[in-house]
């Protein structure tokens, strides 16, 4: 089994550290900062052998250099963004494979938030690391891509097995849920989910990870029926003040 550890960083980032007990392999996904990652690995007695980046933004690669200096790890990330990630050792694209122990991760191209954004899906482990493409009840802003690309991403991720555990990189769930309720105020699954989310946040607890099943039921972007509908919802979410 793969154990996945959540490491909070900055204002609302989550860095993920995945560890395969059988092999001892440890991978860090999207390290915003090095210090909390190195401290957690040291506390657990884990040696970091890899970093997987999903895209080039600083709050996803900010810890790369210092973690590499401390551990000698190999850094893997999107080939399309290699020019923006100077610490990259291995460039990957759609259909490539990377491994943690005996578990294989398939690289998925999911551009829109950034032009070369990728995700890592580990089907045997039933997990996926999606960076800033899919959030709990949300999706990433379209900084470098199009609504058509994000719609395709949502459809593709929705086709993963419903039990797939989704690890995204930010604690945006509560604000996303408020907008989702604005879009679908009568969605009973959404109403119930927001009760749970509000209770968790009131206790200072995280709401991530999520699952594909939950997102199919409550995510207004995954539930959009067309590119045009997703585009409208994304534009309104960008300005939403609720």
C-alpha positions in Angstrom: 0.0 0.0 0.0 1.0 3.6 -0.5 0.7 5.9 2.5 0.0 9.5 1.5 0.8 12.3 4.0 -0.6 15.8 3.9 1.9 18.7 4.6 0.3 22.1 4.9 2.3 25.0 3.5 1.9 28.7 2.9 -1.6 30.1 3.2 -3.6 27.2 1.7 -1.3 24.8 -0.1 -1.1 21.1 0.5 2.1 19.3 -0.3 1.7 15.5 -0.7 4.3 12.9 0.3 3.7 9.4 -0.9 5.5 6.4 0.7 5.6 2.8 -0.4 6.4 0.8 2.6 7.5 -2.4 0.7 10.2 -0.6 -1.2 10.9 2.4 1.0 10.4 4.7 -1.9 9.1 8.2 -1.1 7.9 10.8 -3.5 7.0 14.4 -2.8 4.3 15.9 -5.1 4.4 19.7 -5.7 6.5 21.0 -2.9 5.7 24.6 -2.3 8.5 24.8 0.3 11.3 22.5 1.4 11.5 23.0 5.1 8.2 21.3 6.2 8.8 18.5 3.7 12.3 17.7 5.0 11.1 18.0 8.6 8.2 15.5 8.0 10.4 13.1 6.1 13.0 13.2 8.9 10.4 12.7 11.6 9.1 9.6 9.8 12.5 8.2 8.9 11.7 8.4 5.1 14.3 9.1 2.4 12.9 11.3 -0.4 13.9 9.8 -3.7 11.7 11.7 -6.1 9.7 14.8 -6.6 6.8 14.9 -9.1 5.7 18.3 -10.3 2.3 18.9 -12.0 3.0 22.4 -13.3 5.5 25.3 -13.1 3.8 27.7 -10.6 6.1 28.7 -7.8 3.8 27.4 -5.1 4.3 23.9 -6.6 8.0 23.9 -7.4 9.4 26.3 -4.7 10.9 23.6 -2.6 12.5 21.6 -5.5 16.0 22.9 -5.3 16.5 22.7 -1.6 14.9 19.2 -1.3 17.2 18.0 -4.2 20.2 19.6 -2.5 19.4 17.8 0.8 18.4 14.4 -0.6 19.8 14.0 -4.2 16.3 13.2 -5.4 15.2 13.0 -9.0 12.7 15.7 -10.1 10.1 14.7 -12.7 7.6 17.2 -14.4 5.9 18.3 -17.5 8.0 18.3 -20.6 5.9 21.2 -22.0 7.0 23.4 -19.1 10.6 22.3 -18.8 11.8 25.8 -19.6 10.0 27.1 -16.6 11.2 24.4 -14.1 15.0 24.7 -14.1 15.4 21.9 -11.5 13.7 19.2 -13.7 15.7 16.0 -14.3 13.0 13.9 -16.1 10.5 15.3 -18.6 7.2 13.5 -19.0 4.1 13.8 -21.2 0.8 12.1 -21.9 1.1 8.3 -21.7 4.5 8.2 -19.9 4.9 6.2 -16.8 6.7 6.9 -13.5 6.9 4.6 -10.5 6.9 4.5 -6.7 7.9 1.1 -5.6 5.8 -1.5 -7.5 3.1 1.1 -8.3 3.0 2.7 -11.7 1.7 6.2 -12.3 0.4 7.1 -15.7 0.9 10.7 -16.8 -2.2 12.5 -18.0 -2.0 15.8 -20.0 -4.5 18.1 -18.4 -3.8 21.6 -19.7 -5.9 24.7 -19.0 -4.7 26.1 -15.6 -1.2 26.1 -17.3 -0.4 25.2 -20.8 1.5 22.0 -19.9 -0.2 20.9 -16.7 -0.1 17.2 -16.0 -1.6 14.8 -13.4 -0.4 11.5 -12.1 -2.9 8.6 -11.9 -1.9 5.4 -10.0 -4.7 3.0 -10.9 -3.5 0.1 -8.8 -3.4 2.3 -5.7 -6.7 4.0 -6.6 -5.3 7.5 -6.3 -4.4 10.5 -8.5 -2.4 13.7 -7.9 -4.1 16.5 -9.9 -2.3 19.7 -8.9 -4.5 22.7 -9.7 -6.7 21.1 -12.4 -9.4 19.6 -10.2 -10.3 20.8 -6.8 -13.0 19.7 -4.3 -16.1 21.2 -5.9 -13.9 23.4 -8.2 -11.4 23.6 -11.0 -8.3 25.7 -11.6 -8.5 29.1 -13.1 -7.8 29.3 -16.8 -4.5 31.1 -16.8 -3.0 29.6 -19.9 -5.7 27.5 -21.4 -9.3 27.4 -22.7 -12.7 26.3 -21.4 -12.6 23.6 -24.0 -9.4 22.2 -22.5 -10.8 22.3 -19.0 -14.1 20.7 -20.1 -12.1 17.9 -21.6 -10.1 17.5 -18.4 -13.3 17.3 -16.3 -14.8 14.7 -18.6 -11.6 12.7 -18.5 -11.2 12.7 -14.8 -14.9 12.0 -14.3 -14.3 8.7 -16.2 -11.8 7.5 -13.6 -13.3 4.9 -11.2 -15.6 6.6 -8.7 -13.6 5.4 -5.7 -10.4 7.1 -7.0 -9.0 9.3 -4.3 -8.1 12.7 -5.6 -5.2 14.7 -4.0 -5.4 18.4 -5.1 -3.0 21.1 -4.0 -5.2 23.7 -2.2 -7.7 24.0 0.6 -10.3 25.8 -1.5 -13.3 23.5 -0.6 -15.4 25.9 1.4 -15.3 28.8 -1.0 -15.8 26.4 -3.9 -18.8 24.9 -2.2 -20.4 28.2 -1.6 -20.2 28.9 -5.4 -21.4 25.4 -6.1 -24.5 26.0 -4.0 -25.1 29.2 -5.9 -25.1 27.2 -9.1 -27.1 24.2 -7.8 -29.0 25.3 -4.7 -31.3 22.3 -4.7 -28.6 19.6 -5.1 -29.1 17.5 -2.0 -25.7 15.8 -2.2 -24.1 19.3 -2.3 -26.1 20.6 0.6 -25.1 17.6 2.7 -21.5 17.9 1.7 -21.3 21.5 2.6 -22.6 20.8 6.1 -19.7 18.4 6.5 -17.2 20.8 5.0 -18.4 23.7 7.2 -18.1 21.5 10.3 -14.6 20.4 9.3 -13.4 23.9 8.7 -14.9 25.2 11.9 -12.7 22.7 13.7 -9.7 23.7 11.6 -9.6 20.3 9.9 -8.8 19.7 6.2 -11.4 18.7 3.6 -8.9 17.1 1.2 -8.6 14.5 -0.3 -11.8 14.0 -2.2 -13.1 11.3 -4.6 -14.3 11.1 -8.1 -17.7 10.0 -6.9 -18.0 13.1 -4.7 -17.0 15.4 -7.5 -19.4 13.8 -9.9 -22.2 14.5 -7.5 -21.2 18.0 -6.3 -18.6 19.7 -8.6 -20.3 22.3 -10.9 -17.5 22.2 -13.4 -17.4 18.4 -13.6 -21.2 18.5 -13.9 -21.2 21.1 -16.7 -22.9 19.7 -19.8 -21.0 21.6 -22.4 -17.9 23.8 -23.0 -20.1 26.9 -23.0 -21.7 26.0 -19.7 -18.3 25.4 -18.1 -17.0 28.7 -19.5 -19.9 30.6 -18.0 -19.5 28.9 -14.7 -15.8 29.5 -14.6 -16.2 33.2 -15.5 -18.8 33.7 -12.8 -16.7 31.8 -10.2 -13.8 34.2 -11.0 -16.0 37.1 -9.8 -18.0 35.3 -7.2 -18.1 37.1 -3.8 -20.4 34.8 -1.9 
